[in-house]
Amino acid sequence: KVAVTGANANIGFDFARIGEWVKTVCYQDNKSFTMRGNVDAGLVNPAVQWQQSTDDGLNWSDIPGATGYSYIRNFPAVDTFLFRLRAFDSIHITTPDCGITSDLLKVQVEGPPANYTISNNSPICAGQELQFYGEGAPSFIWTGPNGFFDNISSPHIFHSSTRDSGMYYVDIFSLGGCRVKDS
């Protein structure tokens, strides 16, 4: 085993804020991300290999053909993905323990919200407070009669009127942006 000192492998998502190491997306978006890396001075003839872990970072496998400083990946299925960049002197390409590895990038691909609850306090009389309740998801958008709109988990109409009668709908969103509609 050869020790490499002085070099660092660095990675990040394209167009990400500094320190943004996790992306959360909805599988319905079939989103692609570009990950980029670089290697500081310290390797004589640097080569790189992108790697992926499917078991929370316990084991890593080389991604076939991903040997450049950028890697583009599409995410159409619900799962969690970990990536890193391994850098090494090119003469050590077949020695897995030789070289350095970057920090991790994580992509969480979510499905639609499933464990949410919504309810309301109807029926009520005109003039009473109409309340809606949403739990189990990061965000809600409510719409209904008489131009009703709100984007909090538990909105209300303080002094209801007969014009507020009717069907109310709520869009329920996961952190990654997956949406379901309920009423």
N, C-alpha and C positions, 0 to 999 in steps of 0.2 A: 504494500500500500504506500502510495506517495502522498505526502501532505502538501497541500497547496496553500500558501499564505499570501496575504495581501490582496487577493481578488474577492470581489463580491458580485453576485448575480442579483439583479434588480428586475422586478416585473410590476406591471400595472395594467389596468384597463384603459383603452383609448377613451379620451374625453371624460375621464373620471376626476373627481376632486382628489386632492392630495390626501392620502390615508384611506381612500375608499377601496377596501379589499374584498367586499362582498357585494354581489348584485343579486337582486331578487326580481324574478320575472314570472309572467304567466305563460304556461305552456301554449295557450291559444294564440299567443303573439308570434310563436315560432321565431323568436328573436336570435340574432347573431351578435356575438361580442368579438372584438379584436383585443387580444392581449399582446403586450409588447414587453420585451426584455432587453437588457444590456448587461455587459460584463465589464467591470472596472479593470484597470491595468493589473497585471500580475500573472496572466497566462501567456505563454510564449506563442502558441498558435491555437487560439480559442475556437472551440466548437460548442454547439448547444443542442440540447434535446428537451422538448417539452414532455412533461410527464403528467399522468392523471392517477388519482386514487379514487377508488369506489368504496373504500371501507374506512372513511374518516381519517385518512392519512397514515394508517398502519402499514400499508403496502403501496408501492408506486410502480407503475408500468410506463414504458416509453410509448408515446403516441406515434404510430407509424407515419413517417414522412414529415413530422413536425420538427424540423432541424434548423429553422430560421429564427431570426430575432422577433418575428411576429407570428401569431397563431390565431386563426379565425375559426370559431366554432358556432354551430347552430344548436339551439336548445328546444326541440319540439316535444319533449317528454318530461313528465313530472319526475324529479330526482334532485339530488344534491351532488354537485361536482366540485372536486378540488383539483387545482392545477399548480404546477411549479415548473421552474426552468432549471435544468442541470447544465452546468458549464464545466468544461474540462479541456485540457490540452488534447488536441486531435489525435495524438499518438496513443492516448488512453481511452479511445472510444469504446473498446470492448471490456473495460474494467469498470463495472458499475459503482464500486466504492471509491473510485478515484475522481476527484473534482469537488465542486461546490454546488449547493442548491440555493435557490432563492427562497423568499418567504412564499406564502400561499395566496392564491386567489380562489375565491369560493363563488359558485353560481348556484343559487337555490331556485329551482323551477317548480312553481306551485300549480296546483289544480284549483278549481273553483272552491269558494268557501263552502263548508259543509256543516260545521257544528255551530251554526248561529241560531239565535232565536229572535223573533220579532213578535210584538203584541201591541195592543192598545187598550184603552179603557172604555171603548164604546160598548153599548149605546149610552149616550149622555143626552141631556136636555140642552136646548139652545141657551147660551149664556154661560154654560159650565166650561171648565178647562178640558180640552181634548188632548190626551197624551199618547205618545208613541214610544215604544221601547225597542231598542236593538242591542243585542249582545253577541259576542263570539266572533267578531270580525273587526279589522282595523278601521274600516270606514263605511259609511252609509250615506246615500243620497235619497231623500224622500221627496215625492211629488204627489200632488192631489188636486182636488177641486178648488175653485176660487183662487187659482194661482199659487197654491201652497208649494213651497220649496224650502228644504233645509238640508244641511250636510253634517249634522251631528248625530250621535247615536240615539239620543232620546229627546226629540223635539216636541213642542206642544203649541197649541193654539189657546191663548189665555181665555178669550171670551168668544166661544164658538157661536156660529149662527147657522141657520138652515142652509145657507149657501155653502157651508163647509161639509155638507152631507155628500157621500159618494165613495168611490173606490180610491184608495191611496196605494201608491206603489213605492217600493224601496229597491234601489240598486245596492247590493252588498258586495264589497270589494275585499279581496285578499291583499296582503302586503305587496305582492308582485303584480297586482292590477287585474287579476281574474275577477269576473263579475257574474253574479246571478241576480235575477229579478224576482221579487216576491210581492205579495199584496196583502 
